[in-house]
Amino acid sequence: QQQVKQSPQSLIVQKGGISIINCAYENTAFDYFPWYQQFPGKGPALLIAIRPDVSEKKEGRFTISFNKSAKQFSLHIMDSQPGDSATYFCAARYSGAGSYQLTFGKGTKLSVIP
Amino acid sequence: KAGVTQTPRYLIKTRGQQVTLSCSPISGHRSVSWYQQTPGQGLQFLFEYFSETQRNKGNFPGRFSGRQFSNSRSEMNVSTLELGDSALYLCASSSAGGSIEQYFGPGTRLTVT
């Protein structure tokens, strides 16, 4: 119930292409869905986040698409650049009885080749 | 504004020992959360502190504990270390708590031998 399933595990995209990472969840008590980017040797950095009452959010080249009925959300990276090569994590926040907890997907290692 | 800082960055300990990790949140942030990151399990939530009170706790044994001080700095302690405790321990701070807009530190890499 607390799981967030992320796919693919790894992704290779040509420079200028679109990178798409998908996540699925089961628990309808999740109420906040952030994406994090992590470079080797660094902590994850918040990239973009969405709440379930919104179907899409765009910030620069990064877009989250959210499908509440299917319990799925995805990250699209437009015009992918070699500097985008990193590991991406989706997450979902559980809110219940005054308790909040982020559950993370297992991560997607993105490689953007020139 | 300075980011989240964690000390030490690297640590090697022996099984059975205990360890204390430190986290200084972004100035003005009152919430600190701790996570364990391993290749097999990914990022797992340990606990969250807000205004010196533990508000949330993940599914970890009692050997893992923490505290938060009045200046919002937080420490995490692991007693009776096991080989499986080898991981990157990440601290994240946020202004409002509740896991919204968390900013992570670089982590402490703990190796248990």
Backbone of each chain as ProteinMPNN parsed JSONL, in Angstrom:
{"seq_chain_A": "QQQVKQSPQSLIVQKGGISIINCAYENTAFDYFPWYQQFPGKGPALLIAIRPDVSEKKEGRFTISFNKSAKQFSLHIMDSQPGDSATYFCAARYSGAGSYQLTFGKGTKLSVIP", "coords_chain_A": {"N_chain_A": [[0.824, -1.218, 0.0], [2.029, 1.153, 0.631], [3.812, 1.453, -1.361], [5.697, 2.808, -4.097], [5.997, 2.462, -7.424], [8.49, 2.55, -9.803], [9.537, 3.158, -13.131], [11.476, 3.303, -16.201], [14.236, 1.289, -14.915], [16.672, 2.112, -15.879], [17.686, 4.46, -18.384], [18.441, 5.469, -21.618], [18.999, 8.225, -23.556], [19.044, 10.17, -26.502], [20.779, 13.245, -27.014], [18.756, 16.113, -26.969], [16.449, 14.709, -27.202], [13.365, 13.325, -25.784], [12.945, 12.497, -22.434], [11.298, 10.078, -20.539], [9.882, 9.164, -17.54], [8.216, 6.903, -15.487], [5.799, 6.512, -12.844], [3.927, 4.635, -10.453], [1.278, 4.199, -8.113], [-0.489, 2.897, -5.225], [-1.816, 3.676, -2.913], [-4.411, 5.716, -2.041], [-4.278, 7.712, -0.225], [-2.054, 9.2, -0.586], [-0.848, 12.456, -1.08], [0.824, 14.3, -2.237], [3.282, 14.768, -4.661], [6.448, 14.637, -5.364], [9.366, 15.057, -7.467], [12.737, 14.064, -7.544], [16.158, 14.83, -8.251], [19.253, 13.3, -8.509], [22.714, 13.599, -8.373], [25.838, 11.833, -8.684], [27.424, 11.362, -5.556], [26.092, 13.4, -4.337], [23.315, 14.782, -2.462], [19.773, 14.117, -2.992], [17.981, 16.428, -5.065], [15.255, 18.602, -5.019], [13.133, 18.696, -7.752], [10.67, 19.157, -9.127], [7.201, 19.325, -8.272], [3.89, 18.011, -7.641], [0.396, 18.284, -6.888], [-2.461, 16.148, -6.324], [-4.761, 17.28, -7.388], [-4.214, 18.504, -9.695], [-3.53, 18.125, -13.149], [-1.33, 18.461, -14.714], [1.946, 19.831, -14.58], [4.315, 22.262, -15.355], [7.715, 23.129, -15.517], [10.033, 24.915, -16.905], [12.033, 22.822, -18.816], [11.002, 20.583, -17.687], [8.261, 18.487, -17.016], [5.496, 17.397, -15.161], [3.141, 14.871, -15.495], [-0.03, 13.928, -14.377], [-2.173, 11.339, -13.532], [-4.898, 10.803, -11.938], [-6.975, 8.91, -11.739], [-5.872, 6.614, -12.784], [-3.856, 6.303, -11.06], [-1.211, 7.076, -11.562], [1.823, 8.748, -12.4], [4.07, 10.847, -14.199], [7.332, 11.89, -15.306], [8.472, 14.145, -17.632], [11.194, 15.019, -19.569], [12.056, 17.466, -21.589], [13.914, 18.124, -24.613], [16.375, 16.871, -23.811], [19.523, 17.033, -22.135], [23.087, 16.415, -21.928], [23.892, 17.205, -19.359], [21.706, 16.558, -17.87], [21.995, 14.015, -17.126], [21.619, 11.787, -14.635], [20.343, 10.356, -11.56], [16.934, 9.817, -11.137], [14.267, 10.244, -8.922], [10.976, 9.412, -8.122], [8.438, 10.342, -5.792], [6.05, 9.958, -3.125], [3.802, 11.435, -0.893], [2.518, 10.33, 2.126], [-0.298, 11.081, 4.019], [-1.693, 10.925, 7.06], [-3.596, 10.801, 9.961], [-2.212, 12.945, 11.135], [0.344, 12.324, 10.536], [3.146, 12.363, 8.43], [4.784, 11.096, 5.605], [7.309, 10.477, 3.28], [7.425, 8.346, 0.526], [9.612, 6.736, -1.584], [10.254, 6.016, -5.068], [12.285, 3.479, -6.681], [14.158, 4.618, -8.292], [15.526, 5.992, -11.344], [18.08, 5.676, -13.584], [19.311, 8.011, -15.637], [20.842, 8.472, -18.729], [22.124, 10.748, -20.91], [23.111, 10.926, -24.114], [25.531, 12.468, -26.226]], "CA_chain_A": [[0.0, 0.0, 0.0], [2.891, 2.307, 0.705], [4.815, 1.385, -2.41], [5.672, 3.599, -5.314], [6.742, 1.67, -8.406], [9.097, 3.456, -10.789], [10.136, 2.508, -14.294], [12.369, 2.14, -16.169], [15.367, 1.374, -13.979], [17.676, 2.92, -16.549], [17.169, 5.063, -19.604], [19.446, 6.154, -22.43], [18.302, 9.122, -24.481], [19.903, 11.017, -27.33], [20.684, 14.688, -26.747], [17.657, 16.747, -27.689], [15.26, 13.853, -27.149], [12.481, 13.422, -24.617], [13.096, 11.43, -21.439], [10.033, 9.857, -19.836], [9.995, 8.249, -16.4], [6.868, 6.652, -14.996], [5.61, 6.0, -11.486], [2.571, 4.201, -10.137], [1.068, 4.027, -6.678], [-1.758, 2.264, -4.876], [-2.465, 4.297, -1.764], [-5.103, 6.96, -2.395], [-4.006, 8.721, 0.812], [-0.922, 10.022, -1.011], [-1.406, 13.765, -1.438], [1.853, 15.218, -2.754], [4.126, 13.916, -5.494], [7.633, 15.35, -5.836], [10.437, 14.371, -8.181], [14.065, 14.482, -7.128], [17.282, 14.536, -9.14], [20.448, 13.075, -7.699], [23.989, 13.379, -9.046], [26.733, 11.02, -7.848], [28.096, 12.054, -4.465], [25.26, 14.501, -3.833], [21.984, 14.414, -2.006], [18.714, 14.412, -3.979], [17.538, 17.825, -5.146], [13.864, 18.717, -5.458], [13.063, 19.166, -9.139], [9.323, 19.634, -9.421], [6.231, 18.553, -7.482], [2.504, 18.222, -8.05], [-0.647, 17.771, -5.998], [-3.339, 15.304, -7.146], [-5.875, 18.002, -7.997], [-3.678, 19.123, -10.915], [-3.196, 17.048, -14.08], [-0.028, 18.686, -15.331], [2.7, 20.994, -14.102], [5.504, 22.435, -16.181], [8.719, 24.099, -15.075], [11.122, 24.853, -17.88], [12.01, 21.618, -19.662], [10.473, 19.476, -16.894], [6.808, 18.45, -16.889], [4.869, 16.246, -14.507], [1.769, 14.547, -15.883], [-0.626, 13.188, -13.275], [-3.438, 10.69, -13.855], [-5.393, 10.387, -10.623], [-7.815, 7.711, -11.835], [-4.985, 5.479, -13.04], [-2.842, 6.319, -9.998], [0.089, 7.097, -12.219], [2.359, 10.064, -12.725], [5.288, 10.694, -14.968], [8.197, 13.045, -15.516], [8.954, 14.301, -18.995], [12.275, 15.985, -19.71], [12.129, 17.85, -22.99], [15.23, 18.6, -25.066], [17.317, 16.324, -22.824], [20.907, 17.453, -22.297], [24.029, 15.575, -21.17], [23.875, 17.646, -17.964], [20.552, 15.97, -17.18], [22.362, 12.65, -16.745], [21.532, 11.702, -13.173], [19.311, 9.41, -11.136], [15.691, 10.527, -10.819], [13.382, 9.527, -8.003], [9.653, 9.934, -7.819], [8.069, 10.112, -4.401], [4.658, 10.258, -2.796], [3.663, 11.702, 0.535], [1.35, 9.793, 2.813], [-0.781, 11.934, 5.103], [-2.743, 10.241, 7.801], [-3.554, 10.948, 11.424], [-1.178, 13.903, 11.494], [1.652, 11.769, 10.219], [3.524, 12.569, 7.04], [5.948, 10.285, 5.266], [7.6, 10.367, 1.852], [7.832, 7.048, 0.015], [10.317, 6.957, -2.839], [10.474, 4.966, -6.03], [13.647, 2.933, -6.61], [15.064, 5.459, -9.055], [15.818, 5.754, -12.764], [19.358, 6.266, -13.978], [19.194, 8.581, -16.976], [22.079, 8.84, -19.431], [21.856, 11.482, -22.138], [24.335, 10.823, -24.91], [25.632, 13.57, -27.2]], "C_chain_A": [[0.851, 1.258, 0.0], [3.876, 2.384, -0.437], [4.58, 2.397, -3.518], [6.562, 2.858, -6.306], [7.203, 2.58, -9.535], [9.72, 2.656, -11.919], [10.485, 3.561, -15.353], [13.466, 2.328, -15.122], [16.48, 2.241, -14.564], [17.143, 3.347, -17.906], [18.311, 5.751, -20.325], [18.708, 6.944, -23.501], [19.337, 9.932, -25.255], [19.709, 12.482, -26.928], [19.597, 15.3, -27.62], [16.368, 15.947, -27.659], [14.438, 14.077, -25.884], [12.712, 12.221, -23.695], [11.78, 11.302, -20.681], [10.234, 8.802, -18.757], [8.61, 8.135, -15.771], [6.844, 6.126, -13.565], [4.144, 5.645, -11.268], [2.456, 3.969, -8.643], [-0.292, 3.392, -6.447], [-2.549, 3.052, -3.837], [-3.1, 5.639, -2.124], [-4.93, 8.037, -1.331], [-2.768, 9.553, 0.478], [-1.467, 11.366, -1.501], [-0.387, 14.762, -1.986], [2.896, 14.361, -3.446], [5.3, 14.72, -6.03], [8.544, 14.439, -6.659], [11.762, 14.96, -7.716], [15.094, 14.031, -8.151], [18.509, 14.366, -8.263], [21.657, 12.8, -8.579], [24.882, 12.573, -8.113], [27.432, 11.855, -6.778], [27.308, 13.205, -3.868], [23.968, 13.956, -3.27], [20.956, 14.717, -3.087], [18.315, 15.886, -3.914], [16.116, 17.866, -5.695], [13.815, 19.371, -6.835], [11.725, 19.858, -9.408], [8.35, 18.761, -8.63], [4.818, 18.913, -7.918], [1.565, 17.688, -6.977], [-1.691, 17.073, -6.866], [-4.54, 16.025, -7.758], [-5.452, 18.718, -9.282], [-3.234, 18.015, -11.862], [-1.828, 17.233, -14.722], [0.626, 19.922, -14.725], [3.99, 21.063, -14.884], [6.423, 23.472, -15.569], [9.919, 23.961, -15.994], [10.993, 23.632, -18.767], [11.383, 20.42, -18.954], [8.956, 19.594, -16.737], [6.404, 17.209, -16.12], [3.468, 16.098, -15.091], [1.196, 13.631, -14.815], [-1.977, 12.638, -13.684], [-3.984, 10.066, -12.57], [-6.179, 9.074, -10.709], [-6.956, 6.459, -12.046], [-3.926, 5.328, -11.949], [-1.437, 6.216, -10.589], [0.526, 8.546, -12.412], [3.713, 9.885, -13.393], [6.029, 12.02, -15.075], [8.656, 13.034, -16.964], [10.06, 15.365, -18.979], [12.421, 16.267, -21.202], [13.544, 18.308, -23.326], [16.319, 18.147, -24.095], [18.755, 16.687, -23.17], [21.828, 16.524, -21.515], [24.089, 15.945, -19.683], [22.692, 17.127, -17.179], [20.85, 14.55, -16.714], [22.496, 12.572, -15.229], [20.542, 10.583, -12.84], [18.094, 10.207, -10.67], [14.811, 9.635, -9.948], [12.014, 10.202, -7.973], [9.361, 9.62, -6.357], [6.603, 10.462, -4.21], [4.564, 10.43, -1.292], [2.372, 11.1, 1.06], [0.971, 10.737, 3.943], [-1.91, 11.211, 5.809], [-2.548, 10.435, 9.282], [-2.415, 11.856, 11.859], [0.22, 13.429, 11.218], [1.937, 11.944, 8.736], [4.779, 11.762, 6.734], [6.093, 10.228, 3.756], [8.039, 8.944, 1.54], [8.42, 7.261, -1.364], [10.248, 5.748, -3.759], [11.945, 4.558, -5.983], [14.651, 3.716, -7.46], [15.237, 5.024, -10.493], [17.125, 6.453, -13.094], [19.263, 6.695, -15.431], [20.578, 8.928, -17.518], [21.682, 9.51, -20.732], [23.145, 11.526, -22.94], [24.339, 11.89, -26.01], [25.343, 13.122, -28.633]], "O_chain_A": [[0.463, 2.29, -0.548], [4.7, 3.297, -0.477], [3.452, 2.781, -3.827], [7.748, 2.653, -6.049], [6.403, 3.29, -10.143], [10.346, 1.619, -11.7], [9.847, 4.613, -15.396], [13.596, 3.397, -14.525], [17.139, 2.998, -13.852], [16.278, 2.698, -18.493], [19.061, 6.523, -19.727], [17.901, 6.399, -24.253], [20.372, 10.323, -24.715], [18.612, 12.896, -26.551], [19.519, 15.052, -28.823], [15.312, 16.448, -28.046], [14.774, 14.904, -25.036], [12.676, 11.073, -24.136], [11.214, 12.301, -20.235], [10.695, 7.693, -19.028], [7.925, 9.134, -15.552], [7.739, 5.399, -13.134], [3.244, 6.273, -11.826], [3.426, 3.586, -7.989], [-1.137, 3.35, -7.341], [-3.779, 3.094, -3.87], [-2.397, 6.588, -2.473], [-5.391, 9.163, -1.517], [-2.464, 10.513, 1.186], [-2.441, 11.404, -2.253], [-0.705, 15.936, -2.176], [3.346, 13.353, -2.9], [5.167, 15.411, -7.04], [8.488, 13.214, -6.551], [11.898, 16.168, -7.522], [14.937, 13.009, -8.82], [18.776, 15.186, -7.384], [21.642, 11.899, -9.417], [24.712, 12.618, -6.895], [27.967, 12.926, -7.066], [27.804, 13.909, -2.988], [23.571, 12.826, -3.555], [21.233, 15.49, -4.004], [18.315, 16.5, -2.847], [15.814, 17.24, -6.711], [14.374, 20.446, -7.055], [11.679, 21.002, -9.86], [8.639, 17.597, -8.352], [4.58, 19.977, -8.49], [1.902, 16.754, -6.25], [-1.793, 17.386, -8.053], [-5.262, 15.439, -8.566], [-6.241, 19.449, -9.881], [-2.615, 17.049, -11.416], [-1.235, 16.275, -15.218], [-0.033, 20.911, -14.404], [4.679, 20.058, -15.06], [5.988, 24.546, -15.156], [10.711, 23.026, -15.88], [9.958, 23.428, -19.402], [11.245, 19.353, -19.553], [8.434, 20.649, -16.377], [6.894, 16.111, -16.382], [2.708, 17.063, -15.173], [1.846, 12.675, -14.393], [-2.84, 13.39, -14.136], [-3.595, 8.968, -12.172], [-6.052, 8.221, -9.831], [-7.28, 5.382, -11.547], [-3.189, 4.342, -11.921], [-0.612, 5.399, -10.179], [-0.301, 9.445, -12.567], [4.406, 8.892, -13.172], [5.452, 13.1, -14.954], [9.166, 12.028, -17.457], [9.88, 16.46, -18.447], [12.856, 15.41, -21.971], [14.276, 18.806, -22.471], [17.099, 18.968, -23.613], [19.157, 16.657, -24.333], [21.398, 15.909, -20.54], [24.317, 15.076, -18.841], [22.664, 17.238, -15.953], [20.054, 13.949, -15.993], [23.364, 13.204, -14.628], [19.979, 9.95, -13.733], [18.222, 11.159, -9.9], [14.641, 8.443, -10.207], [11.916, 11.419, -7.815], [9.976, 8.732, -5.768], [6.001, 11.165, -5.022], [5.161, 9.678, -0.522], [1.289, 11.325, 0.52], [1.824, 11.144, 4.732], [-2.951, 10.925, 5.219], [-1.446, 10.25, 9.798], [-1.729, 11.571, 12.84], [1.187, 14.071, 11.626], [1.073, 11.703, 7.893], [5.725, 11.751, 7.522], [5.129, 9.963, 3.038], [8.919, 8.398, 2.206], [7.8, 7.893, -2.219], [10.191, 4.606, -3.303], [12.755, 5.211, -5.324], [15.858, 3.497, -7.356], [15.11, 3.844, -10.823], [17.263, 7.663, -12.911], [19.15, 5.868, -16.336], [21.376, 9.589, -16.852], [20.988, 8.919, -21.559], [24.145, 12.093, -22.499], [23.316, 12.176, -26.632], [25.39, 13.936, -29.555]]}, "seq_chain_B": "KAGVTQTPRYLIKTRGQQVTLSCSPISGHRSVSWYQQTPGQGLQFLFEYFSETQRNKGNFPGRFSGRQFSNSRSEMNVSTLELGDSALYLCASSSAGGSIEQYFGPGTRLTVT", "coords_chain_B": {"N_chain_B": [[21.717, 31.707, 0.989], [22.947, 29.236, 3.176], [23.182, 25.733, 2.486], [21.849, 22.515, 3.509], [23.844, 20.975, 5.891], [25.921, 18.188, 6.601], [27.615, 16.192, 8.93], [29.874, 13.622, 10.029], [31.22, 13.432, 6.653], [32.076, 10.996, 5.74], [32.387, 7.786, 7.197], [33.763, 5.114, 8.989], [32.968, 2.243, 10.673], [32.95, -0.396, 13.149], [31.259, -3.521, 13.436], [28.831, -3.726, 16.011], [29.589, -1.408, 17.271], [28.606, 2.02, 18.059], [27.156, 4.91, 16.46], [27.057, 8.397, 15.776], [25.443, 10.775, 13.872], [25.393, 14.016, 12.379], [23.318, 16.822, 11.595], [22.786, 19.946, 10.132], [20.234, 22.095, 9.527], [18.849, 24.142, 6.847], [18.99, 27.608, 7.446], [16.414, 28.832, 9.461], [14.682, 26.788, 8.866], [12.574, 24.421, 10.41], [12.017, 21.806, 10.408], [13.391, 18.574, 10.281], [14.274, 15.747, 8.515], [15.241, 12.322, 8.307], [16.854, 9.971, 6.184], [17.605, 6.718, 4.903], [19.753, 5.534, 2.443], [20.255, 2.953, 0.229], [21.687, 0.738, -2.256], [20.053, -1.492, -2.718], [17.547, -1.147, -1.348], [16.868, 1.439, -1.848], [15.741, 4.773, -1.171], [14.823, 5.236, 2.086], [12.56, 6.256, 4.565], [13.424, 7.412, 7.744], [12.95, 9.023, 10.189], [11.187, 12.012, 11.297], [11.731, 15.216, 12.621], [10.314, 17.977, 14.285], [10.44, 21.121, 15.562], [11.84, 20.138, 17.843], [10.486, 17.801, 18.427], [9.718, 14.417, 17.788], [7.93, 13.655, 15.018], [7.211, 11.831, 13.113], [7.851, 8.423, 12.253], [9.721, 5.982, 10.589], [9.833, 2.573, 9.398], [11.924, 1.231, 11.06], [14.31, -0.51, 13.169], [14.563, -0.149, 16.807], [17.179, 0.506, 17.289], [17.868, 2.628, 15.845], [17.813, 5.987, 16.355], [16.957, 9.396, 17.137], [17.363, 12.956, 17.588], [16.399, 16.378, 18.123], [17.632, 19.62, 18.413], [17.217, 22.813, 20.136], [18.049, 24.745, 18.349], [17.359, 23.702, 15.959], [19.162, 21.971, 14.807], [20.033, 18.572, 14.197], [20.567, 15.256, 15.373], [21.424, 11.908, 14.595], [21.386, 8.637, 15.793], [22.87, 5.454, 15.748], [22.834, 2.421, 17.257], [24.697, -0.499, 18.287], [25.858, -1.451, 15.754], [25.238, -3.025, 12.606], [26.287, -5.023, 9.766], [24.535, -4.555, 7.674], [23.763, -1.973, 8.064], [25.322, -0.331, 6.652], [25.35, 2.383, 4.568], [24.155, 5.299, 2.777], [23.399, 8.038, 4.641], [20.952, 10.364, 4.715], [19.986, 13.681, 5.329], [17.254, 15.88, 5.484], [15.848, 19.102, 5.196], [13.041, 21.217, 5.906], [10.846, 24.041, 5.759], [8.247, 24.0, 6.657], [7.679, 21.464, 7.466], [6.124, 18.172, 7.402], [7.026, 16.934, 5.167], [6.986, 18.476, 2.881], [8.481, 20.143, 0.191], [11.308, 19.438, 0.654], [14.763, 19.82, 1.373], [17.734, 18.347, 0.641], [20.728, 17.295, 2.321], [24.248, 16.541, 1.637], [24.735, 14.045, 2.611], [25.897, 11.352, 4.781], [28.266, 8.963, 4.415], [28.213, 5.844, 5.607], [30.139, 3.154, 6.544], [30.123, -0.121, 7.615], [32.156, -2.449, 9.087]], "CA_chain_B": [[21.484, 30.883, 2.181], [23.703, 27.997, 3.166], [22.335, 24.559, 2.375], [21.884, 21.553, 4.614], [25.175, 20.402, 6.058], [25.957, 16.95, 7.375], [28.953, 15.777, 9.359], [30.94, 13.716, 9.033], [30.794, 13.005, 5.319], [32.405, 9.584, 5.623], [32.604, 7.166, 8.508], [33.93, 3.662, 8.988], [32.782, 1.712, 12.026], [32.979, -1.848, 13.276], [30.031, -4.131, 13.962], [28.659, -3.636, 17.457], [29.812, -0.045, 17.751], [27.505, 2.934, 17.805], [27.585, 6.057, 15.679], [26.194, 9.583, 15.814], [25.565, 11.627, 12.695], [24.863, 15.342, 12.664], [22.708, 17.543, 10.48], [22.392, 21.335, 10.365], [19.286, 22.436, 8.455], [18.879, 25.495, 6.286], [18.594, 28.589, 8.441], [14.979, 29.128, 9.469], [13.904, 25.557, 8.729], [12.341, 23.808, 11.71], [11.786, 20.367, 10.252], [14.512, 17.769, 9.79], [13.95, 14.339, 8.285], [16.392, 11.468, 8.017], [16.595, 8.876, 5.263], [18.695, 5.792, 4.62], [19.781, 5.19, 1.026], [21.084, 1.809, -0.14], [21.403, 0.309, -3.635], [18.974, -2.484, -2.77], [16.262, -0.658, -0.818], [16.609, 2.81, -2.261], [15.613, 5.779, -0.122], [13.813, 4.855, 3.065], [12.336, 7.252, 5.6], [13.747, 6.995, 9.103], [12.093, 9.803, 11.087], [11.118, 13.455, 11.113], [11.64, 16.04, 13.819], [9.814, 19.339, 14.076], [10.484, 21.836, 16.84], [12.405, 19.246, 18.86], [9.602, 16.657, 18.677], [9.649, 13.443, 16.703], [6.536, 13.634, 14.548], [6.964, 10.655, 12.287], [8.913, 7.433, 12.332], [9.622, 4.922, 9.597], [9.853, 1.197, 9.865], [13.292, 0.828, 11.379], [14.398, -0.991, 14.565], [14.825, 0.836, 17.842], [18.601, 0.882, 17.319], [17.955, 3.914, 15.155], [17.136, 7.026, 17.129], [17.408, 10.736, 16.787], [16.869, 14.061, 18.405], [16.562, 17.694, 17.528], [17.935, 20.623, 19.423], [16.42, 24.046, 20.04], [18.474, 25.514, 17.166], [16.898, 22.867, 14.842], [20.156, 20.964, 14.447], [19.549, 17.233, 14.556], [21.51, 14.15, 15.393], [20.878, 10.564, 14.452], [22.25, 7.667, 16.448], [22.622, 4.035, 15.484], [23.572, 1.625, 18.236], [24.962, -1.899, 17.936], [25.887, -1.454, 14.298], [25.262, -4.273, 11.842], [26.829, -4.824, 8.417], [23.449, -4.04, 6.844], [23.548, -0.537, 8.302], [26.156, 0.416, 5.71], [24.428, 3.124, 3.698], [24.266, 6.76, 2.773], [22.357, 8.6, 5.495], [20.622, 11.689, 4.226], [19.166, 14.549, 6.148], [16.538, 16.853, 4.663], [15.143, 20.088, 6.013], [11.985, 22.001, 5.265], [10.389, 25.099, 6.668], [6.92, 23.74, 7.207], [7.474, 20.095, 7.917], [5.154, 17.411, 6.618], [7.688, 16.427, 3.954], [6.794, 19.362, 1.727], [9.663, 20.899, -0.253], [12.481, 19.082, 1.453], [16.062, 20.079, 0.782], [18.626, 17.339, 1.179], [22.159, 17.501, 2.469], [25.042, 15.636, 0.799], [24.734, 12.707, 3.189], [27.033, 10.746, 5.457], [28.472, 7.589, 3.939], [28.616, 4.983, 6.725], [30.56, 1.791, 6.202], [30.28, -0.96, 8.806], [33.0, -3.612, 8.737]], "C_chain_B": [[22.29, 29.605, 2.072], [22.727, 26.824, 3.112], [22.397, 23.701, 3.614], [23.295, 20.977, 4.706], [25.099, 19.167, 6.94], [27.406, 16.622, 7.71], [28.871, 14.479, 10.144], [30.431, 13.27, 7.667], [31.033, 11.505, 5.114], [32.769, 9.032, 7.003], [32.768, 5.667, 8.327], [33.86, 3.182, 10.424], [32.808, 0.189, 11.973], [31.65, -2.337, 13.827], [29.991, -4.057, 15.476], [28.886, -2.247, 18.017], [28.563, 0.792, 17.552], [28.053, 4.162, 17.088], [26.562, 7.182, 15.832], [26.493, 10.443, 14.609], [24.869, 12.953, 12.981], [24.34, 16.012, 11.406], [22.355, 18.956, 10.914], [21.487, 21.761, 9.23], [19.537, 23.828, 7.903], [18.354, 26.454, 7.357], [17.104, 28.913, 8.324], [14.096, 27.889, 9.31], [13.784, 24.872, 10.081], [12.155, 22.301, 11.636], [13.032, 19.688, 9.696], [14.044, 16.325, 9.672], [15.232, 13.585, 7.955], [15.968, 10.317, 7.118], [17.834, 7.997, 5.173], [18.621, 5.438, 3.131], [20.755, 4.043, 0.79], [20.745, 1.394, -1.555], [20.199, -0.639, -3.709], [17.599, -1.953, -2.395], [15.93, 0.762, -1.249], [16.572, 3.751, -1.067], [14.494, 5.382, 0.821], [13.773, 5.865, 4.198], [12.633, 6.678, 6.982], [12.853, 7.699, 10.12], [12.163, 11.277, 10.741], [10.993, 14.131, 12.477], [11.172, 17.437, 13.446], [9.753, 20.008, 15.438], [10.809, 20.905, 18.002], [11.558, 18.016, 19.177], [9.629, 15.704, 17.491], [8.197, 13.316, 16.27], [6.207, 12.364, 13.791], [8.147, 9.72, 12.401], [8.66, 6.367, 11.278], [9.753, 3.563, 10.239], [11.281, 0.695, 10.064], [13.339, 0.367, 12.842], [14.783, 0.125, 15.526], [16.288, 1.24, 17.97], [18.819, 2.235, 16.649], [17.159, 4.94, 15.961], [17.665, 8.387, 16.711], [16.936, 11.741, 17.803], [17.103, 15.357, 17.664], [16.751, 18.701, 18.648], [17.145, 21.914, 19.178], [16.826, 24.912, 18.852], [18.164, 24.756, 15.863], [17.938, 21.874, 14.343], [19.686, 19.604, 14.94], [20.701, 16.236, 14.55], [20.762, 12.836, 15.235], [21.877, 9.598, 15.057], [21.869, 6.255, 16.03], [23.474, 3.245, 16.466], [23.751, 0.203, 17.713], [24.93, -2.095, 16.42], [25.964, -2.859, 13.717], [25.79, -3.974, 10.448], [25.788, -4.179, 7.5], [23.143, -2.577, 7.056], [24.427, 0.322, 7.404], [25.255, 1.083, 4.674], [24.849, 4.578, 3.644], [23.105, 7.289, 3.603], [22.162, 10.06, 5.123], [19.718, 12.419, 5.198], [18.496, 15.557, 5.21], [15.842, 17.847, 5.575], [14.055, 20.768, 5.196], [11.465, 23.008, 6.271], [9.113, 24.704, 7.376], [6.764, 22.349, 7.781], [6.453, 19.389, 7.046], [5.695, 16.977, 5.272], [7.446, 17.267, 2.709], [8.089, 20.104, 1.438], [10.872, 20.65, 0.64], [13.755, 19.334, 0.667], [17.074, 19.163, 1.461], [20.063, 17.841, 1.327], [22.906, 16.488, 1.618], [25.132, 14.214, 1.353], [26.007, 12.359, 3.928], [27.121, 9.302, 4.985], [29.018, 6.767, 5.096], [28.96, 3.596, 6.199], [30.784, 1.028, 7.492], [31.044, -2.216, 8.407], [32.969, -4.661, 9.85]], "O_chain_B": [[22.323, 28.965, 1.021], [21.607, 26.902, 3.616], [22.935, 24.11, 4.643], [23.863, 20.545, 3.703], [24.322, 19.107, 7.893], [28.301, 16.76, 6.876], [27.892, 14.255, 10.857], [29.309, 12.777, 7.558], [30.282, 10.837, 4.402], [33.364, 9.712, 7.839], [32.005, 5.031, 7.6], [34.601, 3.654, 11.286], [32.702, -0.422, 10.91], [30.995, -1.637, 14.6], [30.996, -4.295, 16.146], [28.427, -1.937, 19.116], [27.585, 0.341, 16.957], [29.256, 4.422, 17.106], [25.366, 6.941, 15.994], [27.643, 10.797, 14.349], [23.889, 13.009, 13.724], [24.849, 15.799, 10.305], [21.702, 19.151, 11.939], [21.919, 21.788, 8.078], [20.344, 24.589, 8.437], [17.401, 26.148, 8.073], [16.602, 29.225, 7.245], [12.898, 27.939, 9.588], [14.766, 24.753, 10.814], [12.137, 21.609, 12.653], [13.648, 20.18, 8.75], [13.489, 15.758, 10.613], [16.177, 14.143, 7.398], [14.879, 9.761, 7.262], [18.961, 8.464, 5.342], [17.556, 5.086, 2.623], [21.938, 4.148, 1.112], [19.638, 1.658, -2.025], [19.42, -0.584, -4.66], [16.604, -2.271, -3.046], [14.813, 1.23, -1.028], [17.281, 3.553, -0.08], [13.349, 5.212, 0.402], [14.808, 6.278, 4.721], [12.155, 5.601, 7.34], [12.087, 7.049, 10.831], [13.044, 11.734, 10.013], [10.257, 13.681, 13.355], [11.579, 17.999, 12.429], [9.093, 19.517, 16.354], [10.117, 20.901, 19.021], [11.879, 17.268, 20.1], [9.571, 16.128, 16.337], [7.337, 12.919, 17.056], [5.076, 11.88, 13.821], [9.283, 10.143, 12.614], [7.532, 5.908, 11.098], [9.781, 3.428, 11.462], [11.768, -0.158, 9.321], [12.52, 0.792, 13.658], [15.258, 1.187, 15.124], [16.611, 2.199, 18.671], [19.834, 2.896, 16.87], [15.967, 4.76, 16.208], [18.682, 8.503, 16.026], [16.212, 11.421, 18.746], [17.887, 15.431, 16.717], [16.103, 18.627, 19.692], [16.494, 22.074, 18.145], [16.032, 25.732, 18.391], [18.65, 25.128, 14.795], [17.615, 21.012, 13.526], [19.024, 19.501, 15.973], [21.673, 16.38, 13.808], [19.625, 12.683, 15.682], [23.083, 9.733, 14.85], [20.689, 5.91, 15.968], [24.696, 3.39, 16.495], [23.04, -0.233, 16.808], [24.082, -2.81, 15.886], [26.641, -3.744, 14.241], [25.755, -2.831, 9.993], [26.128, -3.355, 6.652], [22.351, -1.994, 6.316], [24.303, 1.546, 7.388], [24.487, 0.411, 3.987], [25.755, 5.023, 4.349], [21.946, 7.012, 3.292], [23.081, 10.874, 5.207], [18.813, 11.842, 5.8], [19.114, 16.027, 4.255], [15.304, 17.468, 6.615], [14.138, 20.877, 3.972], [11.626, 22.842, 7.48], [8.913, 25.026, 8.547], [5.808, 22.083, 8.51], [5.975, 19.95, 6.06], [4.935, 16.688, 4.347], [7.681, 16.801, 1.594], [8.721, 20.634, 2.352], [11.379, 21.561, 1.294], [13.82, 19.097, -0.539], [17.249, 19.193, 2.679], [20.535, 18.686, 0.567], [22.284, 15.664, 0.947], [25.551, 13.292, 0.653], [27.052, 12.979, 3.734], [26.18, 8.523, 5.135], [30.157, 6.966, 5.519], [28.168, 2.959, 5.504], [31.538, 1.466, 8.361], [30.634, -2.95, 7.508], [33.615, -5.702, 9.735]]}, "name": "protein", "num_of_chains": 2, "seq": "QQQVKQSPQSLIVQKGGISIINCAYENTAFDYFPWYQQFPGKGPALLIAIRPDVSEKKEGRFTISFNKSAKQFSLHIMDSQPGDSATYFCAARYSGAGSYQLTFGKGTKLSVIPKAGVTQTPRYLIKTRGQQVTLSCSPISGHRSVSWYQQTPGQGLQFLFEYFSETQRNKGNFPGRFSGRQFSNSRSEMNVSTLELGDSALYLCASSSAGGSIEQYFGPGTRLTVT"}
